[in-house]
Amino acid sequence: MELLRLKGVTEKRAKDFYKLGITDSAALVRHFPRAYLDMTNRTSVREVFHNDMALLACRLVSVEPVRHYSRLKTVRAWLEQDGVTFPAVWFNMPYLAERLKAGDYLFYGRVQNRYGQVSIVNPSFEPLGRVARLKGLVPVYPLRGSLTQRAVRDAVSAALSAEPLETVIPWEIVKKYDLSPLKSAYYAVHAPKTQEEARAGAERIALEEYFILLSAFKLIKGDRQEARRNRYTVTEREVAQFEARFPFPFTAGQQAAVRAIYDNVTGPVRMNRLLQGDVGSGKTAVALTGIFMALKSGFQAVYLSPTEVLAAQNFALLEKMFPDYRVGYLAGGSTAKEKRELKAALAAGEIDVLCGTHAVLQGDVHFKNLAFCVCDEQHRFGVAQRNILSEKGDAPDVLVMSATPIPRTLSLVVYGDLDVTTIPDKPLDRKPITTAIVPSYKYDDMLAYVRGEAKKGRQAYFVCAKIDDDEGEVTSVTELWEELKNRLPDVRFALLHGRMKEKEKSAVMAAFKNKEYDCLVSTTVIEVGVDVPDATIMVIMNAERFGLSQLHQLRGRVGRGSEKSWCFLFVGSDSETARERLTVFKNTSDGFALAEKDLELRGSGDFLGTRQSGKFLSDIKNLRYSTDVIFTAKKLTDEAFERRLNFEAIRSAAMQKYESLKDVILN
């Protein structure tokens, strides 16, 4: 149902929902709460510690005019509670200056308390009279624009009434395993009476989503393996001779990966394989060896990279490693003449291996006899894009690579259409990085250390979880950038985030690498593969908001030069779980061990998000559920397919849910 047909949804509110990616009632019921407030658990501002999340009943005394600072617009209101007057500050929400009026409110947000100076940052709020009727647990939703919690709650309630929310799991299985009605689960998540009820609802919804996802993978991969069409003639001796070209001996993990690829390409079945390994573990060398197998057998190969920076680096490497073969380069930045000439040469078989970006996927790019495809940083490419690449040859072998460790227990879900090969060896020739958890009272000492290192010519990253934070839970990148410039005026700070244009991002990264800036304040868009040897400090704000695997990737941005490197974790939550997770991270350098621990501590609901699995499961990222849900879903999916229960409905739901996969669903 269209949003405007829901009671209480005006055109203005509909536009704000669109900013959240919500275009109809079906999407609205999947806009799950990010937290629940216990309305009986209100806090005194006198008892709040720095960076605590707090629910404060206050009187709003006054609102200052909107202030403009470079790219920021700031609203400041003065609050009073029990004789204590303190400010509430909102960044890039100037419209609040008109909405806030004197009176009693309930505020929820992150409190800063440094040296006795208290403030609350980007809090959500509602007039106290409105929330008086709310009892028990109240859902807290992600917001955008002028949306309020009350407006979202009312809209979700209307959407729940409008949506049928019927399960696609066959009724025979629902009955056999006594699954609760799907609609009841949605009500339990959006309007729970207890935390236990919310958890049970989340598990049931997650089970439904994994059932659909695993069904999609079954349809993609099928129950049969595809027979090999390209016959490789390369010998093991020739492969060993190629390996000897590298300036380092292959590790045991690399040798095992090369063996798996060789056995695959010289066997009866077409290869569709994921190669995963830590940063520096030698995945690229293994991929080049696979390309050699194809070239030596008389076939063409392609190396696909997610960015032009990486594509250019890989092109130079291919030219170096394959001096006896013709290497081509194709990217969006190539001139029209270069593209035209290259495409003609490629189709004629005059180019042996092509290196490029997404431009390679265009319809007018044709190969003469493509047999081996490599996708670097596979999380940047979807299943459909890999399929487009595969269709450019006669059932070519596909090798996709990822530096993001994922537990073996989850690989069957996220990479359900691939065989998985792991290089377990630790990165070669990398300096150890000391990791420290920084309490709030050591924040100023940490900044002083960063300033001192900058004066010595070292560089630092500051990473934040969000660009702006409408919800007040974390330190946003824009907020931190402004703060650091004011706190350390003699240090040069650059700003980088995902809303910037590609040219802007490239220019900032290049300037940082060229030491035009001392520190880079960024979200997690830090360019993969960019090597900055003088970057010796990684500061991660609100470190508890990141998964251990993502923290590991961020930590890997430093320690690339000869100097001692540090990773500082600034914590915004003092929960027992956060401390345990970050202590594990502090004491562990093995990315795969961290991934397994991450799954154990946070559960799959946190571990699997848009970063790990593209668009898969993105709309249940706020739900909390156990890993057991995944394996239950696999059992139910296997049973449904074996018994051919409700097959057409399952097929339809899988194709509708993952529309980007529709071209690769098998008949």
GUNUGU-17915 format. One line per 8 residues: number of its first residue (from 1); their letters; for each residue x, y, z of C-alpha. Coordinates in Angstrom, 1 decimal. Layout:
N
NUM = a = X/Y/Z | ... .
END
This chain:
667
1 = mellrlkg = 0.0/0.0/0.0 | 1.2/3.5/-0.8 | 2.3/5.5/2.3 | -0.1/8.3/1.6 | -3.0/5.9/1.9 | -2.0/5.2/5.5 | -3.7/7.2/8.3 | -1.6/10.1/9.5 .
9 = vtekrakd = 1.0/10.0/6.7 | 1.1/13.4/5.0 | 3.1/14.2/1.9 | 5.8/15.8/4.0 | 6.1/12.7/6.2 | 6.1/10.5/3.1 | 9.1/12.4/1.7 | 10.9/11.9/5.0 .
17 = fyklgitd = 10.1/8.2/4.9 | 11.5/8.1/1.3 | 14.8/9.4/2.7 | 14.9/6.2/4.9 | 14.3/4.1/1.8 | 10.6/3.4/2.8 | 8.2/3.8/-0.1 | 5.2/1.7/0.9 .
25 = saalvrhf = 3.6/-0.1/3.9 | 5.5/-3.3/3.2 | 8.8/-1.5/3.8 | 7.4/0.4/6.7 | 6.6/-2.7/8.8 | 10.2/-3.8/8.2 | 11.5/-0.5/9.6 | 12.4/-2.2/12.9 .
33 = prayldmt = 13.2/-0.4/16.2 | 16.8/0.1/16.9 | 16.2/0.0/20.7 | 13.4/0.0/23.3 | 13.0/2.5/26.1 | 11.8/1.4/29.5 | 9.6/4.4/30.4 | 10.2/3.7/34.1 .
41 = nrtsvrev = 14.0/4.0/33.8 | 14.4/7.8/33.7 | 17.8/9.2/34.8 | 19.0/12.2/36.7 | 21.5/14.4/34.8 | 23.6/14.5/38.0 | 24.2/10.7/37.8 | 25.1/10.4/34.1 .
49 = fhndmall = 28.6/9.6/33.0 | 30.3/10.7/29.8 | 29.0/9.1/26.6 | 26.1/7.3/28.5 | 22.8/7.0/26.7 | 20.2/8.6/29.0 | 16.4/9.1/29.2 | 16.0/12.6/30.8 .
57 = acrlvsve = 12.8/14.4/31.8 | 13.7/18.1/31.5 | 12.2/21.6/31.1 | 13.2/23.3/27.9 | 14.0/26.9/28.8 | 15.2/28.6/25.6 | 16.4/28.0/22.1 | 19.2/29.9/20.4 .
65 = pvrhysrl = 19.2/31.0/16.8 | 20.7/28.5/14.3 | 24.5/28.8/14.1 | 26.4/28.2/10.9 | 29.9/26.7/11.0 | 31.4/25.8/7.6 | 29.4/22.7/6.5 | 27.5/22.4/9.8 .
73 = ktvrawle = 24.3/24.0/11.0 | 23.9/23.8/14.8 | 20.8/24.2/17.0 | 21.3/24.7/20.7 | 18.6/24.6/23.4 | 18.9/25.1/27.1 | 17.4/22.5/29.4 | 16.8/22.4/33.1 .
81 = qdgvtfpa = 16.5/19.5/35.5 | 16.6/19.6/39.3 | 18.4/22.9/39.3 | 21.0/21.9/36.7 | 21.0/23.9/33.4 | 22.7/22.3/30.4 | 22.5/22.5/26.6 | 21.1/20.1/24.0 .
89 = vwfnmpyl = 22.9/20.3/20.7 | 21.7/19.1/17.3 | 23.9/19.1/14.1 | 22.5/19.7/10.6 | 18.9/19.8/11.8 | 18.1/23.5/11.6 | 14.3/22.9/11.3 | 14.3/22.0/15.0 .
97 = aerlkagd = 14.8/25.6/16.0 | 11.2/26.3/14.9 | 9.7/23.1/16.4 | 11.2/23.4/19.9 | 9.1/25.5/22.3 | 9.4/26.1/26.0 | 7.9/23.3/28.1 | 8.5/19.8/29.6 .
105 = ylfygrvq = 10.0/17.1/27.4 | 11.5/13.7/27.6 | 14.9/13.6/25.9 | 16.8/10.5/24.8 | 20.4/10.8/23.6 | 24.1/10.6/24.3 | 25.4/12.7/27.2 | 28.8/14.4/27.1 .
113 = nrygqvsi = 30.2/15.1/30.6 | 33.7/16.5/30.5 | 35.2/18.3/33.4 | 31.7/18.9/34.8 | 30.3/20.4/31.6 | 27.2/18.4/30.7 | 25.4/18.4/27.3 | 23.2/16.0/25.4 .
121 = vnpsfepl = 24.0/15.5/21.7 | 21.4/15.0/18.9 | 18.7/13.7/21.3 | 15.3/12.5/20.2 | 12.5/14.1/22.2 | 8.8/14.2/22.8 | 6.6/16.5/24.9 | 6.2/15.0/28.3 .
129 = grvarlkg = 2.4/15.1/28.1 | 2.4/13.0/25.0 | 4.5/10.2/26.5 | 2.6/10.1/29.8 | 0.3/7.5/28.2 | 3.2/5.3/27.1 | 4.0/2.4/29.5 | 6.5/-0.3/29.6 .
137 = lvpvyplr = 8.7/-0.8/26.5 | 8.5/1.9/23.8 | 10.2/1.3/20.4 | 12.8/3.8/19.3 | 13.1/4.0/15.5 | 15.8/5.4/13.2 | 14.6/8.9/12.0 | 15.2/11.3/9.1 .
145 = gsltqrav = 14.2/14.8/8.3 | 11.4/16.1/10.5 | 10.0/12.6/11.5 | 9.3/12.1/15.2 | 9.1/8.9/17.1 | 5.4/9.3/17.6 | 4.8/9.9/13.9 | 6.8/6.7/13.0 .
153 = rdavsaal = 5.0/4.6/15.7 | 1.6/5.7/14.4 | 2.6/5.1/10.8 | 4.0/1.6/11.6 | 0.8/0.8/13.5 | -1.3/1.7/10.5 | 1.0/-0.3/8.2 | 0.7/-3.4/10.4 .
161 = saepletv = -3.1/-3.3/10.1 | -2.8/-2.9/6.3 | -0.2/-5.6/5.5 | -1.3/-9.3/5.3 | 2.3/-10.5/6.4 | 1.7/-14.1/5.4 | 4.5/-16.7/5.6 | 6.0/-18.3/2.5 .
169 = ipweivkk = 7.1/-21.3/4.6 | 4.9/-24.3/3.6 | 2.0/-24.9/6.0 | 3.1/-28.5/6.5 | 6.4/-27.3/7.9 | 4.8/-24.5/9.9 | 2.6/-27.1/11.5 | 5.3/-29.7/12.0 .
177 = ydlsplks = 7.7/-27.2/13.8 | 4.9/-25.2/15.5 | 6.0/-21.9/14.1 | 4.1/-18.8/15.3 | 2.1/-16.7/12.8 | 4.3/-14.2/11.0 | 2.0/-11.3/11.6 | 2.1/-11.9/15.4 .
185 = ayyavhap = 5.9/-11.8/15.3 | 5.8/-8.3/13.6 | 3.4/-7.0/16.4 | 5.7/-8.5/19.0 | 8.7/-6.6/17.6 | 6.9/-3.2/17.1 | 4.8/-3.3/20.3 | 6.3/-5.8/22.7 .
193 = ktqeeara = 5.2/-6.1/26.3 | 8.5/-7.6/27.4 | 12.0/-7.9/26.0 | 11.5/-11.7/25.7 | 8.5/-11.1/23.5 | 10.5/-8.8/21.3 | 13.3/-11.3/21.0 | 10.9/-14.2/20.1 .
201 = gaeriale = 9.3/-12.0/17.4 | 12.7/-11.1/16.0 | 13.7/-14.7/15.8 | 10.5/-15.6/13.9 | 11.0/-12.8/11.4 | 14.6/-13.6/10.9 | 13.7/-17.3/10.3 | 11.4/-16.2/7.5 .
209 = eyfillsa = 14.0/-13.9/5.9 | 16.7/-16.6/6.0 | 14.3/-19.1/4.5 | 13.7/-16.8/1.6 | 17.4/-16.0/1.2 | 18.5/-19.7/1.3 | 15.8/-20.5/-1.2 | 17.2/-17.9/-3.5 .
217 = fklikgdr = 20.6/-19.4/-3.2 | 19.2/-22.9/-3.9 | 17.6/-21.6/-7.1 | 20.8/-19.9/-8.2 | 23.1/-22.8/-7.5 | 20.7/-25.6/-8.3 | 21.1/-29.2/-7.3 | 23.6/-30.0/-10.0 .
225 = qearrnry = 27.1/-28.8/-10.8 | 27.9/-27.4/-14.2 | 30.1/-29.5/-16.4 | 33.4/-28.0/-17.6 | 33.5/-26.7/-21.2 | 37.0/-25.1/-21.3 | 39.8/-27.7/-21.2 | 43.0/-26.5/-19.5 .
233 = tvtereva = 46.3/-27.9/-20.7 | 48.6/-26.2/-18.2 | 50.8/-28.6/-16.2 | 51.7/-28.6/-12.5 | 55.3/-28.0/-13.4 | 54.4/-24.9/-15.4 | 52.4/-23.6/-12.5 | 55.3/-24.1/-10.1 .
241 = qfearfpf = 57.6/-22.2/-12.5 | 55.1/-19.3/-12.5 | 55.0/-19.2/-8.7 | 58.8/-18.9/-8.7 | 58.5/-15.5/-10.4 | 57.2/-14.0/-7.2 | 59.8/-12.4/-4.8 | 58.5/-14.5/-1.9 .
249 = pftagqqa = 57.8/-18.2/-1.3 | 54.1/-19.1/-1.2 | 52.8/-19.9/2.3 | 51.1/-23.2/3.0 | 47.7/-21.5/2.7 | 48.6/-20.0/-0.7 | 49.8/-23.4/-1.9 | 46.6/-25.1/-0.8 .
257 = avraiydn = 44.5/-22.4/-2.5 | 46.5/-22.8/-5.8 | 46.1/-26.6/-5.6 | 42.3/-26.2/-5.1 | 42.1/-24.0/-8.2 | 44.3/-26.2/-10.3 | 42.3/-29.3/-9.3 | 39.1/-27.4/-10.2 .
265 = vtgpvrmn = 40.1/-26.1/-13.6 | 41.6/-29.4/-14.7 | 38.7/-31.4/-13.4 | 35.2/-32.1/-14.8 | 33.3/-29.3/-13.1 | 33.3/-25.5/-13.7 | 34.8/-23.4/-10.9 | 32.7/-20.9/-8.9 .
273 = rllqgdvg = 34.9/-20.2/-5.9 | 35.4/-17.7/-3.1 | 39.0/-17.1/-2.0 | 39.1/-15.3/1.4 | 42.1/-14.3/3.5 | 43.3/-11.6/5.7 | 44.9/-8.4/4.3 | 48.3/-9.3/3.1 .
281 = sgktaval = 47.8/-13.0/3.1 | 48.6/-13.2/-0.6 | 45.2/-13.6/-2.3 | 46.3/-11.6/-5.3 | 49.3/-13.8/-6.0 | 47.0/-16.8/-5.9 | 44.6/-15.1/-8.3 | 47.4/-14.3/-10.7 .
289 = tgifmalk = 48.5/-17.9/-10.7 | 44.9/-18.9/-11.6 | 45.0/-16.4/-14.5 | 48.3/-17.9/-15.6 | 46.6/-21.4/-15.8 | 44.1/-20.0/-18.2 | 46.6/-18.0/-20.4 | 49.0/-20.9/-20.6 .
297 = sgfqavyl = 46.1/-23.0/-21.8 | 45.3/-20.5/-24.6 | 42.3/-18.7/-23.1 | 41.6/-15.1/-22.1 | 41.2/-13.9/-18.5 | 39.7/-10.8/-16.8 | 40.5/-9.1/-13.5 | 37.7/-7.0/-12.1 .
305 = sptevlaa = 38.4/-4.3/-9.4 | 35.8/-2.2/-7.6 | 37.6/1.2/-8.0 | 39.9/2.8/-10.6 | 42.6/3.2/-8.0 | 42.8/-0.5/-7.4 | 42.3/-1.3/-11.1 | 45.3/0.8/-12.1 .
313 = qnfallek = 47.4/-0.9/-9.4 | 46.3/-4.3/-10.6 | 47.0/-3.4/-14.2 | 50.6/-2.4/-13.4 | 51.0/-5.7/-11.5 | 49.5/-7.8/-14.4 | 51.9/-6.1/-16.9 | 54.8/-6.9/-14.6 .
321 = mfpdyrvg = 53.8/-10.6/-14.0 | 52.8/-11.3/-17.6 | 55.4/-9.7/-19.9 | 54.8/-12.4/-22.6 | 51.1/-11.7/-22.8 | 49.0/-8.7/-23.9 | 47.3/-6.9/-21.0 | 44.5/-4.4/-21.5 .
329 = ylaggsta = 42.9/-1.8/-19.2 | 39.3/-0.6/-19.2 | 37.7/1.9/-16.7 | 35.2/4.7/-16.7 | 38.0/7.2/-16.9 | 39.3/5.8/-20.2 | 38.8/8.0/-23.3 | 36.2/7.1/-25.8 .
337 = kekrelka = 38.9/6.3/-28.4 | 40.8/4.1/-25.9 | 37.6/2.2/-25.0 | 36.7/1.7/-28.7 | 40.1/0.4/-29.7 | 40.4/-1.8/-26.7 | 37.0/-3.4/-27.1 | 37.8/-4.2/-30.8 .
345 = alaageid = 41.2/-5.8/-29.8 | 39.5/-7.8/-27.0 | 36.8/-9.2/-29.3 | 39.5/-10.2/-31.8 | 41.5/-12.0/-29.2 | 44.4/-9.6/-29.4 | 44.3/-9.0/-25.7 | 45.0/-11.9/-23.4 .
353 = vlcgthav = 44.0/-10.5/-20.0 | 41.8/-7.5/-19.3 | 42.0/-5.5/-16.1 | 39.2/-3.0/-15.3 | 36.3/-1.7/-13.2 | 32.5/-2.1/-13.5 | 33.1/-0.8/-17.1 | 34.0/-4.3/-18.0 .
361 = lqgdvhfk = 30.4/-5.4/-17.4 | 29.0/-3.2/-20.2 | 27.1/-5.0/-22.9 | 29.4/-4.0/-25.7 | 32.5/-5.6/-24.0 | 33.1/-9.0/-25.8 | 35.8/-11.6/-25.4 | 36.9/-14.2/-28.0 .
369 = nlafcvcd = 37.5/-17.0/-25.6 | 37.2/-15.9/-21.9 | 37.8/-18.8/-19.5 | 38.9/-17.2/-16.2 | 37.3/-14.4/-14.2 | 38.6/-12.7/-11.1 | 36.5/-10.4/-8.9 | 38.5/-8.5/-6.3 .
377 = eqhrfgva = 36.8/-7.3/-3.1 | 33.8/-9.4/-4.0 | 31.5/-7.6/-1.5 | 31.4/-4.7/-4.0 | 29.9/-6.9/-6.6 | 26.6/-8.7/-6.4 | 25.6/-12.2/-7.7 | 23.9/-10.7/-10.7 .
385 = qrnilsek = 27.1/-8.8/-11.7 | 29.2/-11.9/-11.4 | 26.7/-13.6/-13.6 | 27.0/-10.8/-16.3 | 30.7/-11.4/-16.2 | 30.3/-15.1/-16.6 | 28.0/-14.7/-19.6 | 30.9/-13.0/-21.5 .
393 = gdapdvlv = 32.5/-16.4/-22.0 | 31.5/-20.0/-22.5 | 30.9/-21.0/-18.9 | 34.2/-19.5/-17.6 | 35.7/-20.3/-14.2 | 35.0/-17.6/-11.6 | 37.2/-16.7/-8.6 | 36.0/-14.0/-6.3 .
401 = msatpipr = 38.1/-12.7/-3.4 | 37.4/-11.1/-0.1 | 39.6/-9.7/2.8 | 36.6/-9.7/5.1 | 36.9/-12.8/7.3 | 33.6/-14.6/7.8 | 33.0/-17.7/10.0 | 32.9/-21.0/8.2 .
409 = tlslvvyg = 29.5/-21.6/9.9 | 28.0/-18.6/8.0 | 29.8/-19.0/4.6 | 27.0/-21.4/3.5 | 24.5/-18.5/3.8 | 26.4/-15.4/2.6 | 28.3/-17.3/-0.1 | 25.7/-19.9/-0.7 .
417 = dldvttip = 26.4/-20.0/-4.5 | 30.2/-20.4/-4.1 | 32.7/-23.0/-2.9 | 34.9/-21.4/-0.2 | 38.7/-21.6/0.0 | 40.4/-19.8/2.9 | 44.0/-18.7/3.3 | 44.5/-18.9/7.1 .
425 = dkpldrkp = 48.0/-17.7/7.2 | 48.7/-14.3/8.9 | 49.8/-11.4/6.8 | 53.4/-11.3/5.7 | 55.9/-8.7/6.6 | 53.5/-6.6/8.7 | 54.5/-4.7/11.9 | 52.5/-5.7/15.0 .
433 = ittaivps = 49.9/-3.0/16.0 | 49.3/-2.2/19.6 | 45.6/-1.9/20.4 | 44.4/0.1/23.4 | 40.9/0.7/24.8 | 40.6/4.4/25.7 | 38.3/5.4/28.6 | 36.6/8.8/28.4 .
441 = ykyddmla = 38.9/10.3/31.0 | 41.9/9.5/28.8 | 40.4/11.2/25.7 | 42.4/14.4/26.1 | 45.6/12.5/26.7 | 45.0/10.5/23.5 | 44.5/13.7/21.5 | 47.7/15.1/22.9 .
449 = yvrgeakk = 49.5/12.0/21.8 | 48.0/12.3/18.3 | 49.1/16.0/18.1 | 52.7/15.1/19.2 | 52.9/12.3/16.5 | 51.6/14.7/13.9 | 54.4/17.1/14.7 | 56.9/14.2/14.1 .
457 = grqayfvc = 55.4/13.7/10.6 | 53.1/10.8/11.5 | 49.5/10.6/10.3 | 46.3/9.4/11.9 | 42.8/8.2/11.0 | 39.8/9.0/13.1 | 36.8/6.8/12.1 | 33.2/7.3/13.0 .
465 = akidddeg = 30.2/5.1/12.5 | 28.0/7.8/10.9 | 28.1/10.9/8.8 | 25.4/12.7/10.8 | 23.6/11.3/13.7 | 19.9/12.2/13.9 | 19.5/9.9/16.8 | 22.3/11.1/19.1 .
473 = evtsvtel = 23.8/7.7/19.9 | 27.2/8.1/18.3 | 29.8/10.7/17.5 | 29.2/11.6/13.9 | 32.1/12.3/11.5 | 30.9/15.9/10.9 | 30.6/16.6/14.6 | 34.1/15.1/15.3 .
481 = weelknrl = 35.7/17.0/12.4 | 34.5/20.3/13.8 | 35.5/19.4/17.4 | 39.0/18.3/16.4 | 39.7/21.4/14.3 | 38.8/23.5/17.3 | 40.7/21.4/19.9 | 43.8/21.0/17.8 .
489 = pdvrfall = 44.1/24.1/15.6 | 47.7/23.4/14.7 | 46.9/20.0/13.2 | 45.5/19.6/9.7 | 42.3/17.6/9.5 | 40.6/16.3/6.3 | 37.0/15.1/6.1 | 35.9/12.0/4.1 .
497 = hgrmkeke = 32.5/10.3/3.9 | 30.2/8.5/1.5 | 28.1/11.5/0.5 | 31.0/13.2/-1.1 | 31.5/12.8/-4.9 | 34.0/10.2/-6.1 | 36.3/12.9/-7.4 | 36.2/14.6/-4.0 .
505 = ksavmaaf = 36.9/11.4/-2.2 | 39.8/10.6/-4.5 | 41.3/14.1/-4.1 | 41.1/13.9/-0.3 | 42.7/10.4/-0.2 | 45.4/11.6/-2.5 | 46.1/14.7/-0.5 | 46.3/12.6/2.7 .
513 = knkeydcl = 48.7/10.2/1.2 | 50.8/13.1/0.0 | 50.9/14.4/3.6 | 48.9/17.6/2.9 | 46.9/16.6/5.9 | 48.0/15.2/9.3 | 44.7/13.4/10.1 | 41.8/12.0/8.2 .
521 = vsttviev = 38.4/12.1/9.9 | 36.3/9.5/8.0 | 33.5/7.0/8.0 | 34.3/3.5/7.0 | 34.7/4.5/3.3 | 38.5/4.6/3.8 | 39.6/3.3/0.4 | 40.5/-0.3/0.3 .
529 = gvdvpdat = 44.0/-0.9/-1.0 | 45.3/2.6/-0.5 | 48.6/2.3/1.3 | 49.7/5.2/3.6 | 53.0/4.1/5.3 | 53.2/7.2/7.5 | 49.7/6.5/9.0 | 50.6/5.1/12.4 .
537 = imvimnae = 47.5/5.8/14.5 | 43.9/4.5/14.0 | 41.3/6.1/16.4 | 37.9/4.4/16.2 | 35.1/6.3/17.9 | 32.2/4.4/19.4 | 34.2/1.2/18.8 | 31.5/-0.9/20.4 .
545 = rfglsqlh = 29.3/0.0/17.4 | 31.5/-2.0/15.0 | 31.8/-5.7/14.5 | 35.1/-7.3/15.4 | 35.8/-8.1/11.8 | 35.2/-4.5/10.7 | 37.4/-3.3/13.5 | 40.1/-5.7/12.3 .
553 = qlrgrvgr = 39.8/-4.3/8.8 | 40.1/-0.7/10.1 | 43.1/-1.6/12.2 | 44.8/-3.0/9.1 | 44.9/0.5/7.6 | 47.9/1.3/9.9 | 51.1/-0.7/10.5 | 52.2/-0.5/6.9 .
561 = gsekswcf = 55.5/1.4/7.5 | 58.5/1.0/9.7 | 57.3/3.0/12.7 | 55.4/1.8/15.7 | 51.6/1.8/15.1 | 48.6/2.1/17.5 | 44.9/1.4/17.3 | 42.9/3.4/19.9 .
569 = lfvgsdse = 39.3/2.3/20.7 | 37.2/5.0/22.2 | 34.2/3.5/23.8 | 30.8/5.1/24.0 | 29.1/2.3/25.9 | 30.3/0.7/29.1 | 28.2/-2.4/28.8 | 29.7/-5.8/29.9 .
577 = tarerltv = 29.2/-7.2/26.3 | 31.1/-4.2/24.8 | 34.0/-4.6/27.2 | 34.2/-8.3/26.5 | 34.2/-7.9/22.7 | 36.7/-5.1/22.7 | 39.0/-7.0/25.1 | 38.9/-9.9/22.7 .
585 = fkntsdgf = 39.8/-7.6/19.8 | 42.6/-6.0/21.8 | 44.3/-9.3/22.5 | 43.7/-11.0/19.1 | 45.3/-10.3/15.7 | 43.8/-13.3/13.8 | 41.0/-12.0/11.6 | 39.2/-15.4/11.3 .
593 = alaekdle = 39.4/-16.0/15.1 | 37.8/-12.6/15.6 | 35.1/-13.4/13.1 | 34.2/-16.6/15.0 | 34.2/-14.7/18.3 | 32.1/-11.9/16.8 | 29.5/-14.4/15.8 | 29.5/-15.9/19.2 .
601 = lrgsgdfl = 29.2/-12.6/21.1 | 26.9/-10.6/18.9 | 24.9/-13.1/17.1 | 24.2/-13.2/13.3 | 21.8/-10.3/13.5 | 24.8/-7.9/14.1 | 27.4/-9.8/12.2 | 25.4/-10.0/8.9 .
609 = gtrqsgkf = 24.6/-6.6/7.6 | 24.8/-4.7/4.3 | 28.5/-4.6/4.5 | 28.9/-8.4/4.7 | 26.2/-9.5/2.4 | 25.2/-6.7/0.0 | 21.5/-6.2/-0.1 | 20.9/-9.6/1.6 .
617 = lsdiknlr = 19.1/-9.3/4.9 | 19.6/-5.5/5.0 | 16.0/-4.9/6.2 | 16.5/-7.0/9.3 | 19.8/-5.5/10.4 | 18.2/-4.0/13.6 | 16.8/-7.3/14.8 | 18.6/-9.4/17.4 .
625 = ystdvift = 18.5/-13.1/16.9 | 20.6/-16.2/17.6 | 22.8/-18.0/15.1 | 20.6/-21.0/15.5 | 18.0/-19.3/13.3 | 20.3/-19.7/10.3 | 20.6/-23.4/10.7 | 16.9/-23.9/11.5 .
633 = akkltdea = 16.2/-22.0/8.3 | 18.6/-24.2/6.3 | 16.9/-27.3/7.7 | 13.4/-26.0/6.8 | 14.6/-24.9/3.3 | 16.2/-28.3/2.6 | 13.0/-30.1/3.6 | 10.8/-27.8/1.5 .
641 = ferrlnfe = 12.9/-28.3/-1.6 | 13.2/-32.1/-1.1 | 9.4/-32.4/-0.7 | 8.7/-29.7/-3.4 | 6.3/-28.0/-1.0 | 4.8/-24.7/-2.0 | 7.6/-24.5/-4.6 | 6.2/-21.8/-7.0 .
649 = airsaamq = 5.3/-19.5/-4.1 | 8.8/-19.9/-2.6 | 10.3/-19.2/-6.1 | 8.2/-16.1/-6.5 | 9.0/-14.8/-3.1 | 12.7/-15.3/-3.6 | 12.7/-13.6/-7.0 | 10.6/-10.7/-5.7 .
657 = kyeslkdv = 12.8/-10.2/-2.5 | 16.1/-10.4/-4.4 | 15.1/-8.8/-7.7 | 18.8/-8.2/-8.6 | 19.2/-12.0/-8.8 | 16.3/-12.6/-11.2 | 18.6/-13.0/-14.2 | 20.6/-15.8/-12.5 .
665 = iln = 17.7/-17.9/-11.2 | 17.8/-21.3/-12.9 | 14.8/-22.7/-14.7 .
END
